[in-house]
Amino acid sequence: MLDFNNVTVVLVNTSHPGNIGASARALKNMGLSQLTLVQPEQFPSGIAVGRAASAVDILERARIVDSLQQAVADCGLVIGASARSRKLPWPMLSPEQAAGKVIDELAQNKVALVFGREDAGLNNDELQLCHFHVQIPTDEDYRSLNLAAAVMVICYELHKAGLVKCDIVSKGEDEFWDQAKATGEQVEHFYQHLQRVMIAINFHDPENPRQLMQRMRRLFGRIRIDVMEMNILRGILTNIEQKIEQKQKIDNT
Ligand code: SAH
C-alpha cells in the first residue's frame, strides 16, 4: 500500500461538526490519516465523534490551525476543491488528474487537499493559495456536494490511483486471462463447423440464410472467445454430428 502520510486533508472553517467526523471516516476508509482543521466552528465535538465511527483516532490527531496559510505552509503541492469556476481561471484538474498528480509528487512534497465552508466554499484568497483547483463533475443544475461527500470522492480517487500505482488492481482482463484468445483461423473453422451443424439440424437454410451467420459472427466477435472455450464449443458440435450420424445409421437399418 502507498503511504499517504505526506497528504493532509484541510477543512476550512467547517460549521457542522458532523461533516468533520464524516470526513475523518472517509479519510480512514481510503487509507489517509492526516486531517487539518482551519478554525473549525465547533471542535472537539461529540457529533463529530459519532459521525467518525471507527475513525476517531483521526479526529484525535487532527491538527488545528488559525489560517489556511498556516495549514499549507510546509506543503509543496496544494489542491483546492471548488464547486464553482471563478472569475479568474486557475489551473483546473479533474479528480482523476488531481489524484495522479498527488501520487506522482507525494514522495517529494507534502500535499494539501483543501475543502471549503459548507455555505460559501473557499474565498478567493484561499483559492489563490492553491496550485490547482479540482472540480468534481456533477449535474449542471446542482454542483455543490456535501462537504464530506466531496472529501470522499477525492480521497477515493486517490486511493484508486494508489492501488494502480502499487499494481494491486488487476491490469485489465487481458493480462491475467488463463488462455489465449482464439485466432482468426480458429474462429473461421468454428464458424464453418457451426454452419454445417446448423444446416444438419435444419436450423439454417443456406438457400434462405437471412443474417444468421453475420449475427453469429457478431456475437462471437463481441465475446472474443478463448482457445479453451472454442474447443469446448467445437466438441459440442462434433458430438451433435456424431449423434446425427448414429441416428441416420439406425434409421437406415
Ligand atoms: N456553496 C459552496 C459550496 C460549499 S460545499 C460554493 O458554492 O462554493 C463545501 C466544500 O465541498 C466546497 O468548498 C468544496 O471544497 C467541496 N465541494 C463541494 N462540491 C464540490 C464539487 N462539485 N467539486 C469540488 N469540490 C466540491
Boltz pocket constraint, residues with backbone or C-beta under 6 A from the ligand:
constraints:
  - pocket:
      binder: B
      contacts: [[A, 80], [A, 81], [A, 82], [A, 83], [A, 84], [A, 114], [A, 115], [A, 116], [A, 117], [A, 118], [A, 119], [A, 120], [A, 121], [A, 122], [A, 134], [A, 135], [A, 136], [A, 137], [A, 138], [A, 143], [A, 144], [A, 145], [A, 146], [A, 147], [A, 150]]
      max_distance: 6.0
